[in-house]
Amino acid sequence: MTLSVMPQFSLGKTGAVTRFSSINDNAAIAILDTGSFQLGPVGKLLSQRDGGTSRDLNGLKTIRLGVEAGVFANFYPASWLRLRAEVRQGIRSHDGLVADFWGDAFADLTPTLRLSGGPRLSIATQRYFDAYYGVDPARSAISGLAVYAPGGGLHSTGFGGALTWKATDRITTSLFAEYTRLLGAAADSTLVAQRGTPDQFLVGVSATYRFDFSIGK
């Protein structure tokens, strides 16, 4: 079990109705907002990964602190459904391209309690997989893992859900759970096969605070 803290933020129009959001959403700003469609830049902070993160990573390449930057799009085909896509380029941590897709159906059980959930899918290029799952001959000799040179393609699929409570007009808390199944080059990695599992589970709680501000008159 691992405890981690993941800061998130989003910006929207002053006075706009608060939209549905998911724990999967990365930091974003909606530049284009038609009501049923949003588009804008998005970014994700990537933590350093090395032997200090887990003993299973001893001997593997250190992944430096970095970011992924790109664009996101939200589409609301119905009042109870949101589809989201993010395409992000790695900076410093890796040189690959990552694309995440997810959909969430949501229903208000009470005026302050919302249930949501839906499928997830992730794909990535070879450079992303090489950074996180590749094992070259030198690293193989140090780590004891078999040599592995991944390609690109599917990364994972899964399902996530959340129960969200609007405590006040500004404070919202959530209990969430996610199941992810590694696929393709990720699942075939010797790191996963010898020291991990393709099945990933995440359970957590979140709390958000909404600030209202405007620039100019």
TORTI-254749 format. One record per residue (C-alpha): residue number from 1; y, z, x. Coordinates in nm, 3 decimals. Example, Ala and Ser with C-alpha at 12.3 -4.5 7.8 and 13.67 -1.06 7.14 Angstrom:
BEGIN
<resi = 1 yy = -0.450 zz = 0.780 xx = 1.230> $
<resi = 2 yy = -0.106 zz = 0.714 xx = 1.367> $
END
This chain:
BEGIN
<resi = 1 yy = 0.000 zz = 0.000 xx = 0.000> $
<resi = 2 yy = 0.343 zz = -0.095 xx = 0.132> $
<resi = 3 yy = 0.683 zz = 0.032 xx = 0.013> $
<resi = 4 yy = 0.972 zz = -0.207 xx = 0.056> $
<resi = 5 yy = 1.329 zz = -0.248 xx = -0.067> $
<resi = 6 yy = 1.448 zz = -0.595 xx = -0.174> $
<resi = 7 yy = 1.821 zz = -0.632 xx = -0.249> $
<resi = 8 yy = 1.916 zz = -0.904 xx = -0.498> $
<resi = 9 yy = 2.239 zz = -1.036 xx = -0.644> $
<resi = 10 yy = 2.364 zz = -1.322 xx = -0.857> $
<resi = 11 yy = 2.705 zz = -1.447 xx = -0.960> $
<resi = 12 yy = 2.806 zz = -1.613 xx = -1.283> $
<resi = 13 yy = 3.109 zz = -1.694 xx = -1.494> $
<resi = 14 yy = 3.334 zz = -1.410 xx = -1.601> $
<resi = 15 yy = 3.254 zz = -1.315 xx = -1.957> $
<resi = 16 yy = 2.933 zz = -1.519 xx = -1.960> $
<resi = 17 yy = 2.633 zz = -1.387 xx = -2.150> $
<resi = 18 yy = 2.389 zz = -1.208 xx = -1.921> $
<resi = 19 yy = 2.095 zz = -1.443 xx = -1.868> $
<resi = 20 yy = 1.729 zz = -1.368 xx = -1.817> $
<resi = 21 yy = 1.641 zz = -1.287 xx = -1.457> $
<resi = 22 yy = 1.314 zz = -1.228 xx = -1.272> $
<resi = 23 yy = 1.218 zz = -1.021 xx = -0.969> $
<resi = 24 yy = 1.124 zz = -1.356 xx = -0.809> $
<resi = 25 yy = 1.483 zz = -1.485 xx = -0.829> $
<resi = 26 yy = 1.660 zz = -1.504 xx = -0.496> $
<resi = 27 yy = 2.035 zz = -1.459 xx = -0.441> $
<resi = 28 yy = 2.211 zz = -1.747 xx = -0.616> $
<resi = 29 yy = 2.543 zz = -1.873 xx = -0.752> $
<resi = 30 yy = 2.552 zz = -2.104 xx = -1.054> $
<resi = 31 yy = 2.804 zz = -2.378 xx = -0.971> $
<resi = 32 yy = 2.705 zz = -2.590 xx = -1.271> $
<resi = 33 yy = 2.635 zz = -2.411 xx = -1.600> $
<resi = 34 yy = 2.596 zz = -2.605 xx = -1.925> $
<resi = 35 yy = 2.436 zz = -2.321 xx = -2.118> $
<resi = 36 yy = 2.081 zz = -2.457 xx = -2.113> $
<resi = 37 yy = 2.095 zz = -2.570 xx = -1.748> $
<resi = 38 yy = 2.220 zz = -2.405 xx = -1.428> $
<resi = 39 yy = 2.241 zz = -2.543 xx = -1.075> $
<resi = 40 yy = 2.372 zz = -2.402 xx = -0.750> $
<resi = 41 yy = 2.303 zz = -2.270 xx = -0.399> $
<resi = 42 yy = 2.038 zz = -2.007 xx = -0.332> $
<resi = 43 yy = 1.939 zz = -1.796 xx = -0.032> $
<resi = 44 yy = 1.654 zz = -1.568 xx = 0.068> $
<resi = 45 yy = 1.650 zz = -1.306 xx = 0.344> $
<resi = 46 yy = 1.337 zz = -1.312 xx = 0.562> $
<resi = 47 yy = 1.230 zz = -0.996 xx = 0.745> $
<resi = 48 yy = 1.099 zz = -0.992 xx = 1.099> $
<resi = 49 yy = 0.719 zz = -1.005 xx = 1.121> $
<resi = 50 yy = 0.525 zz = -0.879 xx = 1.422> $
<resi = 51 yy = 0.261 zz = -0.629 xx = 1.528> $
<resi = 52 yy = 0.486 zz = -0.348 xx = 1.411> $
<resi = 53 yy = 0.467 zz = -0.485 xx = 1.057> $
<resi = 54 yy = 0.087 zz = -0.467 xx = 1.057> $
<resi = 55 yy = -0.178 zz = -0.416 xx = 1.324> $
<resi = 56 yy = -0.350 zz = -0.728 xx = 1.187> $
<resi = 57 yy = -0.061 zz = -0.929 xx = 1.336> $
<resi = 58 yy = -0.107 zz = -0.800 xx = 1.690> $
<resi = 59 yy = -0.108 zz = -1.089 xx = 1.936> $
<resi = 60 yy = 0.045 zz = -1.339 xx = 1.695> $
<resi = 61 yy = 0.386 zz = -1.502 xx = 1.728> $
<resi = 62 yy = 0.680 zz = -1.281 xx = 1.627> $
<resi = 63 yy = 0.871 zz = -1.423 xx = 1.332> $
<resi = 64 yy = 1.237 zz = -1.338 xx = 1.372> $
<resi = 65 yy = 1.476 zz = -1.211 xx = 1.109> $
<resi = 66 yy = 1.623 zz = -1.512 xx = 0.930> $
<resi = 67 yy = 1.701 zz = -1.677 xx = 0.601> $
<resi = 68 yy = 1.604 zz = -1.964 xx = 0.375> $
<resi = 69 yy = 1.892 zz = -2.157 xx = 0.217> $
<resi = 70 yy = 1.883 zz = -2.428 xx = -0.047> $
<resi = 71 yy = 1.939 zz = -2.500 xx = -0.414> $
<resi = 72 yy = 1.808 zz = -2.359 xx = -0.741> $
<resi = 73 yy = 1.791 zz = -2.485 xx = -1.097> $
<resi = 74 yy = 1.732 zz = -2.297 xx = -1.423> $
<resi = 75 yy = 1.637 zz = -2.472 xx = -1.746> $
<resi = 76 yy = 1.615 zz = -2.307 xx = -2.088> $
<resi = 77 yy = 1.412 zz = -2.539 xx = -2.315> $
<resi = 78 yy = 1.403 zz = -2.264 xx = -2.579> $
<resi = 79 yy = 1.586 zz = -1.938 xx = -2.644> $
<resi = 80 yy = 1.275 zz = -1.744 xx = -2.531> $
<resi = 81 yy = 1.177 zz = -1.952 xx = -2.225> $
<resi = 82 yy = 1.325 zz = -2.007 xx = -1.880> $
<resi = 83 yy = 1.197 zz = -2.247 xx = -1.613> $
<resi = 84 yy = 1.324 zz = -2.207 xx = -1.256> $
<resi = 85 yy = 1.284 zz = -2.399 xx = -0.931> $
<resi = 86 yy = 1.410 zz = -2.319 xx = -0.582> $
<resi = 87 yy = 1.395 zz = -2.547 xx = -0.276> $
<resi = 88 yy = 1.486 zz = -2.372 xx = 0.050> $
<resi = 89 yy = 1.506 zz = -2.466 xx = 0.419> $
<resi = 90 yy = 1.405 zz = -2.204 xx = 0.675> $
<resi = 91 yy = 1.664 zz = -2.096 xx = 0.931> $
<resi = 92 yy = 1.567 zz = -1.900 xx = 1.245> $
<resi = 93 yy = 1.246 zz = -1.745 xx = 1.104> $
<resi = 94 yy = 1.082 zz = -2.086 xx = 1.060> $
<resi = 95 yy = 1.179 zz = -2.455 xx = 1.042> $
<resi = 96 yy = 0.988 zz = -2.548 xx = 0.727> $
<resi = 97 yy = 1.079 zz = -2.634 xx = 0.372> $
<resi = 98 yy = 0.962 zz = -2.415 xx = 0.081> $
<resi = 99 yy = 0.965 zz = -2.494 xx = -0.292> $
<resi = 100 yy = 0.895 zz = -2.230 xx = -0.557> $
<resi = 101 yy = 0.848 zz = -2.291 xx = -0.929> $
<resi = 102 yy = 0.804 zz = -2.040 xx = -1.208> $
<resi = 103 yy = 0.839 zz = -2.005 xx = -1.580> $
<resi = 104 yy = 0.892 zz = -1.695 xx = -1.791> $
<resi = 105 yy = 0.860 zz = -1.645 xx = -2.164> $
<resi = 106 yy = 1.045 zz = -1.337 xx = -2.283> $
<resi = 107 yy = 1.068 zz = -1.137 xx = -2.604> $
<resi = 108 yy = 1.280 zz = -0.840 xx = -2.704> $
<resi = 109 yy = 1.054 zz = -0.564 xx = -2.835> $
<resi = 110 yy = 1.359 zz = -0.354 xx = -2.920> $
<resi = 111 yy = 1.734 zz = -0.411 xx = -2.862> $
<resi = 112 yy = 1.694 zz = -0.249 xx = -2.517> $
<resi = 113 yy = 1.333 zz = -0.330 xx = -2.419> $
<resi = 114 yy = 1.217 zz = -0.677 xx = -2.309> $
<resi = 115 yy = 0.870 zz = -0.806 xx = -2.216> $
<resi = 116 yy = 0.843 zz = -1.118 xx = -2.000> $
<resi = 117 yy = 0.588 zz = -1.311 xx = -1.797> $
<resi = 118 yy = 0.463 zz = -1.648 xx = -1.683> $
<resi = 119 yy = 0.304 zz = -1.865 xx = -1.412> $
<resi = 120 yy = 0.416 zz = -1.914 xx = -1.050> $
<resi = 121 yy = 0.358 zz = -2.194 xx = -0.798> $
<resi = 122 yy = 0.467 zz = -2.238 xx = -0.438> $
<resi = 123 yy = 0.439 zz = -2.527 xx = -0.192> $
<resi = 124 yy = 0.557 zz = -2.562 xx = 0.169> $
<resi = 125 yy = 0.566 zz = -2.799 xx = 0.464> $
<resi = 126 yy = 0.353 zz = -2.782 xx = 0.777> $
<resi = 127 yy = 0.622 zz = -2.606 xx = 0.982> $
<resi = 128 yy = 0.630 zz = -2.314 xx = 0.738> $
<resi = 129 yy = 0.252 zz = -2.274 xx = 0.747> $
<resi = 130 yy = 0.244 zz = -2.306 xx = 1.124> $
<resi = 131 yy = 0.491 zz = -2.018 xx = 1.162> $
<resi = 132 yy = 0.317 zz = -1.779 xx = 0.921> $
<resi = 133 yy = -0.048 zz = -1.885 xx = 0.934> $
<resi = 134 yy = -0.103 zz = -2.091 xx = 1.249> $
<resi = 135 yy = -0.293 zz = -1.960 xx = 1.553> $
<resi = 136 yy = -0.257 zz = -2.162 xx = 1.875> $
<resi = 137 yy = -0.503 zz = -2.127 xx = 2.168> $
<resi = 138 yy = -0.283 zz = -1.881 xx = 2.357> $
<resi = 139 yy = -0.238 zz = -1.657 xx = 2.051> $
<resi = 140 yy = -0.608 zz = -1.691 xx = 1.973> $
<resi = 141 yy = -0.698 zz = -1.549 xx = 2.315> $
<resi = 142 yy = -0.465 zz = -1.251 xx = 2.266> $
<resi = 143 yy = -0.534 zz = -1.175 xx = 1.898> $
<resi = 144 yy = -0.902 zz = -1.255 xx = 1.875> $
<resi = 145 yy = -0.845 zz = -1.488 xx = 1.580> $
<resi = 146 yy = -0.995 zz = -1.837 xx = 1.582> $
<resi = 147 yy = -0.757 zz = -2.126 xx = 1.655> $
<resi = 148 yy = -0.602 zz = -2.269 xx = 1.339> $
<resi = 149 yy = -0.360 zz = -2.561 xx = 1.300> $
<resi = 150 yy = -0.248 zz = -2.585 xx = 0.935> $
<resi = 151 yy = -0.104 zz = -2.877 xx = 0.744> $
<resi = 152 yy = 0.136 zz = -2.866 xx = 0.450> $
<resi = 153 yy = 0.090 zz = -2.857 xx = 0.074> $
<resi = 154 yy = 0.009 zz = -2.593 xx = -0.183> $
<resi = 155 yy = 0.083 zz = -2.237 xx = -0.076> $
<resi = 156 yy = -0.001 zz = -2.019 xx = -0.376> $
<resi = 157 yy = -0.026 zz = -1.988 xx = -0.751> $
<resi = 158 yy = -0.026 zz = -1.684 xx = -0.974> $
<resi = 159 yy = 0.115 zz = -1.495 xx = -1.269> $
<resi = 160 yy = 0.379 zz = -1.226 xx = -1.306> $
<resi = 161 yy = 0.519 zz = -1.008 xx = -1.578> $
<resi = 162 yy = 0.774 zz = -0.735 xx = -1.634> $
<resi = 163 yy = 0.884 zz = -0.474 xx = -1.883> $
<resi = 164 yy = 1.262 zz = -0.438 xx = -1.866> $
<resi = 165 yy = 1.474 zz = -0.157 xx = -2.010> $
<resi = 166 yy = 1.848 zz = -0.197 xx = -2.059> $
<resi = 167 yy = 1.952 zz = 0.164 xx = -2.001> $
<resi = 168 yy = 2.325 zz = 0.095 xx = -2.043> $
<resi = 169 yy = 2.555 zz = -0.209 xx = -2.061> $
<resi = 170 yy = 2.557 zz = -0.214 xx = -1.681> $
<resi = 171 yy = 2.226 zz = -0.059 xx = -1.571> $
<resi = 172 yy = 1.887 zz = -0.228 xx = -1.617> $
<resi = 173 yy = 1.550 zz = -0.110 xx = -1.486> $
<resi = 174 yy = 1.215 zz = -0.291 xx = -1.474> $
<resi = 175 yy = 0.847 zz = -0.227 xx = -1.415> $
<resi = 176 yy = 0.687 zz = -0.545 xx = -1.280> $
<resi = 177 yy = 0.351 zz = -0.674 xx = -1.157> $
<resi = 178 yy = 0.256 zz = -0.998 xx = -0.980> $
<resi = 179 yy = -0.079 zz = -1.154 xx = -0.889> $
<resi = 180 yy = -0.080 zz = -1.433 xx = -0.628> $
<resi = 181 yy = -0.372 zz = -1.644 xx = -0.508> $
<resi = 182 yy = -0.322 zz = -1.811 xx = -0.170> $
<resi = 183 yy = -0.423 zz = -2.178 xx = -0.164> $
<resi = 184 yy = -0.465 zz = -2.466 xx = 0.078> $
<resi = 185 yy = -0.347 zz = -2.408 xx = 0.434> $
<resi = 186 yy = -0.266 zz = -2.042 xx = 0.362> $
<resi = 187 yy = -0.609 zz = -1.956 xx = 0.222> $
<resi = 188 yy = -0.784 zz = -2.148 xx = 0.502> $
<resi = 189 yy = -0.598 zz = -1.965 xx = 0.779> $
<resi = 190 yy = -0.815 zz = -1.761 xx = 1.015> $
<resi = 191 yy = -0.562 zz = -1.478 xx = 0.977> $
<resi = 192 yy = -0.643 zz = -1.460 xx = 0.605> $
<resi = 193 yy = -1.016 zz = -1.529 xx = 0.643> $
<resi = 194 yy = -1.075 zz = -1.277 xx = 0.923> $
<resi = 195 yy = -0.823 zz = -1.003 xx = 0.846> $
<resi = 196 yy = -0.694 zz = -1.048 xx = 0.492> $
<resi = 197 yy = -0.768 zz = -1.183 xx = 0.148> $
<resi = 198 yy = -0.634 zz = -1.477 xx = -0.054> $
<resi = 199 yy = -0.575 zz = -1.242 xx = -0.347> $
<resi = 200 yy = -0.239 zz = -1.066 xx = -0.334> $
<resi = 201 yy = -0.111 zz = -0.799 xx = -0.575> $
<resi = 202 yy = 0.239 zz = -0.659 xx = -0.612> $
<resi = 203 yy = 0.348 zz = -0.375 xx = -0.841> $
<resi = 204 yy = 0.693 zz = -0.221 xx = -0.834> $
<resi = 205 yy = 1.006 zz = -0.101 xx = -1.003> $
<resi = 206 yy = 1.359 zz = -0.235 xx = -0.985> $
<resi = 207 yy = 1.706 zz = -0.127 xx = -1.089> $
<resi = 208 yy = 2.016 zz = -0.344 xx = -1.121> $
<resi = 209 yy = 2.382 zz = -0.269 xx = -1.176> $
<resi = 210 yy = 2.617 zz = -0.528 xx = -1.323> $
<resi = 211 yy = 2.974 zz = -0.551 xx = -1.192> $
<resi = 212 yy = 3.247 zz = -0.726 xx = -1.392> $
<resi = 213 yy = 3.524 zz = -0.883 xx = -1.185> $
<resi = 214 yy = 3.744 zz = -1.189 xx = -1.185> $
<resi = 215 yy = 3.935 zz = -1.389 xx = -0.924> $
<resi = 216 yy = 4.292 zz = -1.466 xx = -1.023> $
<resi = 217 yy = 4.417 zz = -1.470 xx = -1.382> $
END
